[in-house]
Amino acid sequence: MSDICSHSHKEDDVLVSVVVPAHNESMTIGACLEAVIESDYPSIEMIVVNDSSTDNTHNISAGYNGVRVIDVLVKSSAASKNAGAQIAKGKYLFF
């Protein structure tokens, strides 16, 4: 799997946080993470908010280096986004 930390970082690169709310997304989470990782922006923080999944979403997401996975039991996309936003460190936030 790709390593998100392999991007080169420059002092003037602004950190961007990408929060991915996920509930039972084992079939698609890998493609989603790969798409962000393969972007050409050099300073990305990836956060997957795994909301009450009963499939393999957590394990797949955790298999990507540099991707933070938090587990929540909120059962709401909006609440999952808020949980990710609270821990995000980037100047800009994307969902």
Stockholm file with secondary structure:
# STOCKHOLM 1.0

chainA/1-95         MSDICSHSHKEDDVLVSVVVPAHNESMTIGACLEAVIESDYPSIEMIVVNDSSTDNTHNISAGYNGVRVIDVLVKSSAASKNAGAQIAKGKYLFF
#=GR chainA/1-95 SS CCBGGGSCCCTTCCCEEEEEEESSCTTTHHHHHHHHHTSSCSCEEEEEEEESCCSSHHHHHHTSBTEEEEEECCCCHHHHHHHHHHHCCCSEEEC
#=GC SS_cons        CCBGGGSCCCTTCCCEEEEEEESSCTTTHHHHHHHHHTSSCSCEEEEEEEESCCSSHHHHHHTSBTEEEEEECCCCHHHHHHHHHHHCCCSEEEC
//
